[in-house]
């Protein structure tokens, strides 16, 4: 029988995950069907349980359910426990296993695909929700000069920074407090691009040669990219590469086979 997987979120109609996993299945000869699941904002648990009861083997979890998915799991990987957020669920007869592949997906895309080494760099991470939680630990693992987490709700950013403070130079603040600072890499981990908006950044934060990276993708990222380029950023990139890389890690968790990512990234960018 064909094994069923899906991406669950709200919204989810824009998701490229079905195309990505269909390409991975075709590459590797895996008998897989992958679909989209729109979960009501108050109905994530029921949506997951129904999919599992119908024979589903696993789920990718996207906004806004990554924190809720963490609470739902029986067993978790070290990186999921680290992030306290889950984007990959794997089901067996008795266990609901959670993992987080966002961090490894981000690192592979920036360092390997975009060829932007992060060691010794000044990094700004915008946002402190589930997307940001999944990447703080991995970002610190590549030994940047410093990482600053900026968020509209400063307390939330400070709590996140405190969790990882022993691993490197890490601080938190509101957007206004970024005034006078410069960064080599600015990562947008907020949902602002879903509304074609941008967090209120002070002028001058993009250092010469900076990369502006939006973990979202689609038309909504244009506002962030226009701001970054007007402020002197040398390069912009959306989250397509990260999406494919984290999906490849999820596929490996589910199927034990590691697909090639470059052809899929190229196909999505061509679209």
C-alpha positions as CSV (number, residue, x, y, z in Angstrom):
1,X,0.0,0.0,0.0
2,X,1.1,3.6,-0.7
3,X,2.2,5.3,2.5
4,X,0.5,8.7,3.2
5,X,2.2,11.8,4.4
6,X,1.1,15.5,4.5
7,X,2.0,19.0,5.6
8,X,-0.4,20.5,8.2
9,X,-0.7,24.2,8.8
10,X,-3.0,27.2,8.6
11,X,-2.7,28.6,6.0
12,X,-1.3,25.7,3.9
13,X,-2.7,26.1,0.4
14,X,0.5,27.8,-0.7
15,X,2.8,25.0,0.5
16,X,5.3,23.6,-2.0
17,X,5.8,20.5,0.1
18,X,3.6,18.1,-2.0
19,X,5.7,18.9,-5.1
20,X,9.0,18.5,-3.2
21,X,8.1,15.1,-1.6
22,X,6.7,13.8,-4.9
23,X,10.0,14.7,-6.5
24,X,11.9,13.0,-3.7
25,X,9.7,9.9,-4.0
26,X,10.2,9.8,-7.8
27,X,14.0,10.1,-7.3
28,X,14.3,7.3,-4.8
29,X,11.6,4.9,-6.0
30,X,9.5,5.3,-2.8
31,X,5.8,4.5,-2.9
32,X,4.5,7.7,-1.2
33,X,1.5,10.0,-1.4
34,X,1.9,13.5,0.0
35,X,-0.9,16.0,0.5
36,X,-1.9,19.2,2.3
37,X,-4.0,19.4,5.5
38,X,-5.6,22.6,6.6
39,X,-6.1,22.4,10.4
40,X,-8.4,24.8,12.2
41,X,-6.5,27.1,14.6
42,X,-8.2,25.3,17.5
43,X,-8.2,21.9,15.9
44,X,-4.5,20.8,15.3
45,X,-4.6,17.8,17.7
46,X,-7.8,16.5,16.1
47,X,-6.4,16.9,12.6
48,X,-3.3,15.0,13.5
49,X,-5.2,12.2,15.3
50,X,-7.6,11.8,12.4
51,X,-4.8,11.6,9.8
52,X,-3.0,9.0,12.0
53,X,-6.2,7.0,12.5
54,X,-6.7,6.9,8.7
55,X,-3.3,5.3,8.3
56,X,-1.0,8.3,7.8
57,X,2.6,7.7,8.5
58,X,3.9,11.2,9.2
59,X,3.4,14.9,8.9
60,X,5.4,18.1,8.3
61,X,4.2,20.8,10.6
62,X,4.2,24.5,9.5
63,X,2.8,27.7,11.0
64,X,1.3,28.2,13.5
65,X,1.5,24.7,15.0
66,X,5.2,23.9,15.6
67,X,5.0,24.6,19.4
68,X,1.7,22.6,19.7
69,X,3.3,19.7,17.8
70,X,6.1,19.6,20.4
71,X,3.6,19.2,23.2
72,X,1.8,16.5,21.3
73,X,4.7,14.1,20.9
74,X,5.6,11.1,23.0
75,X,9.2,10.9,22.0
76,X,11.5,13.7,20.6
77,X,14.9,14.0,19.0
78,X,17.6,16.0,20.8
79,X,17.2,18.9,18.3
80,X,13.4,19.0,18.8
81,X,13.9,19.1,22.6
82,X,16.5,21.8,22.0
83,X,14.1,23.9,20.0
84,X,11.0,23.0,22.0
85,X,9.3,23.0,18.6
86,X,8.5,20.2,16.1
87,X,8.2,20.4,12.4
88,X,8.3,16.6,11.6
89,X,6.0,14.0,13.1
90,X,6.5,10.2,12.5
91,X,3.9,7.7,13.5
92,X,4.2,4.0,14.4
93,X,1.8,1.7,16.2
94,X,2.2,3.2,19.6
95,X,4.5,6.3,19.4
96,X,4.2,9.8,18.0
97,X,7.8,10.9,17.4
98,X,8.8,14.5,16.9
99,X,11.9,16.0,15.3
100,X,12.9,19.5,14.1
101,X,14.7,19.8,10.8
102,X,14.4,23.6,10.4
103,X,17.9,24.3,11.7
104,X,19.8,21.8,9.6
105,X,17.8,22.9,6.6
106,X,18.7,26.6,7.2
107,X,22.4,25.8,7.7
108,X,22.6,23.6,4.6
109,X,20.9,26.2,2.4
110,X,22.9,29.2,3.6
111,X,26.4,27.6,3.8
112,X,26.2,25.0,1.0
113,X,23.7,26.3,-1.5
114,X,24.3,30.0,-1.1
115,X,28.0,29.6,-0.1
116,X,27.7,32.0,2.7
117,X,29.9,30.8,5.6
118,X,28.5,31.9,9.0
119,X,31.5,31.4,11.2
120,X,32.6,34.8,12.7
121,X,29.6,36.6,11.3
122,X,27.2,39.0,13.0
123,X,23.7,37.5,12.7
124,X,20.3,39.1,13.4
125,X,17.4,36.7,13.8
126,X,14.0,38.5,13.6
127,X,11.3,36.7,15.5
128,X,11.0,34.4,18.5
129,X,8.3,32.0,17.6
130,X,8.4,28.3,16.5
131,X,10.4,29.1,13.3
132,X,13.1,31.0,15.3
133,X,13.2,28.4,18.1
134,X,14.2,25.7,15.6
135,X,17.3,27.6,14.4
136,X,18.9,29.3,17.3
137,X,20.9,26.3,18.5
138,X,22.1,25.4,14.9
139,X,23.1,29.0,14.3
140,X,25.2,29.1,17.4
141,X,26.8,25.8,16.4
142,X,28.6,27.4,13.5
143,X,30.4,29.8,15.8
144,X,29.2,33.2,14.6
145,X,30.7,36.4,16.2
146,X,27.3,37.0,17.8
147,X,23.6,36.4,17.3
148,X,20.9,38.9,18.3
149,X,17.3,37.9,18.5
150,X,14.9,40.8,17.9
151,X,11.2,40.6,18.4
152,X,8.2,42.8,18.8
153,X,7.5,41.2,22.2
154,X,10.9,41.6,23.8
155,X,10.2,39.3,26.8
156,X,9.7,36.4,24.4
157,X,13.0,37.1,22.7
158,X,14.8,37.3,26.0
159,X,13.4,34.0,27.2
160,X,14.6,32.4,24.0
161,X,18.0,33.9,24.3
162,X,18.3,32.8,28.0
163,X,17.7,29.2,27.0
164,X,20.8,29.2,24.7
165,X,23.0,31.8,26.4
166,X,25.6,29.2,27.4
167,X,26.4,28.3,23.8
168,X,27.8,31.5,22.5
169,X,27.4,35.3,22.2
170,X,23.6,35.7,22.2
171,X,21.4,38.6,23.2
172,X,17.8,39.8,22.7
173,X,16.1,43.1,22.2
174,X,13.2,45.0,20.5
175,X,13.6,46.3,16.9
176,X,14.2,49.9,18.0
177,X,17.2,48.8,20.1
178,X,18.9,47.6,16.9
179,X,19.7,51.2,16.0
180,X,23.4,51.7,15.5
181,X,24.2,47.9,15.1
182,X,25.2,46.2,11.8
183,X,24.8,42.6,10.7
184,X,26.3,40.4,8.0
185,X,23.3,38.1,7.9
186,X,19.7,39.2,8.7
187,X,17.2,36.3,8.9
188,X,13.5,37.0,8.9
189,X,11.9,34.2,10.9
190,X,8.6,36.2,11.5
191,X,5.4,35.6,9.6
192,X,5.4,39.2,8.3
193,X,5.9,38.1,4.7
194,X,2.6,36.3,4.8
195,X,1.1,39.8,4.9
196,X,3.7,41.3,2.6
197,X,5.0,43.4,5.5
198,X,8.3,43.9,7.2
199,X,9.3,44.3,10.9
200,X,10.2,47.9,11.7
201,X,13.9,47.9,11.3
202,X,16.1,50.9,11.9
203,X,18.3,52.2,9.1
204,X,21.8,51.0,8.6
205,X,21.6,47.5,10.0
206,X,22.8,45.7,6.8
207,X,26.6,45.5,6.7
208,X,28.6,45.7,3.5
209,X,28.2,42.3,1.7
210,X,25.2,41.3,3.9
211,X,22.8,38.5,3.1
212,X,19.1,39.1,3.8
213,X,17.4,35.8,4.2
214,X,13.6,35.3,4.6
215,X,12.5,31.9,5.9
216,X,9.2,32.4,4.0
217,X,8.8,32.3,0.3
218,X,6.5,33.7,-2.3
219,X,5.4,37.2,-3.3
220,X,5.2,38.5,0.2
221,X,9.0,38.4,0.6
222,X,9.4,41.2,-1.9
223,X,8.9,43.9,0.8
224,X,11.7,42.6,2.9
225,X,14.1,42.2,-0.1
226,X,13.4,45.7,-1.4
227,X,14.2,47.1,2.0
228,X,17.4,45.0,2.3
229,X,18.7,46.0,-1.1
230,X,17.8,49.7,-0.6
231,X,19.8,49.5,2.7
232,X,22.9,48.0,1.1
233,X,22.5,44.3,1.3
234,X,24.5,42.5,-1.3
235,X,22.3,39.3,-1.6
236,X,18.8,38.3,-0.8
237,X,17.3,34.8,-0.6
238,X,13.9,33.3,0.3
239,X,13.2,30.1,2.1
240,X,12.8,27.8,-0.9
241,X,16.3,26.2,-0.4
242,X,15.7,25.8,3.4
243,X,12.3,24.3,2.6
244,X,13.8,21.7,0.3
245,X,16.7,20.9,2.6
246,X,14.5,20.5,5.7
247,X,12.1,18.4,3.7
248,X,15.0,16.1,2.6
249,X,15.9,15.6,6.3
250,X,12.2,14.8,7.0
251,X,12.1,12.4,4.1
252,X,15.2,10.6,5.5
253,X,13.6,10.4,8.9
254,X,10.5,8.8,7.4
255,X,12.0,6.6,4.7
256,X,15.7,6.1,5.6
257,X,16.7,7.4,2.2
258,X,18.4,10.8,1.5
259,X,17.2,12.4,-1.7
260,X,19.1,14.9,-3.9
261,X,18.0,18.5,-3.2
262,X,19.7,20.6,-5.9
263,X,17.3,19.4,-8.8
264,X,14.3,20.2,-6.7
265,X,15.5,23.6,-5.7
266,X,16.2,24.4,-9.3
267,X,12.8,23.2,-10.4
268,X,11.0,25.4,-7.8
269,X,13.1,28.4,-8.7
270,X,12.3,27.9,-12.3
271,X,8.6,28.0,-11.5
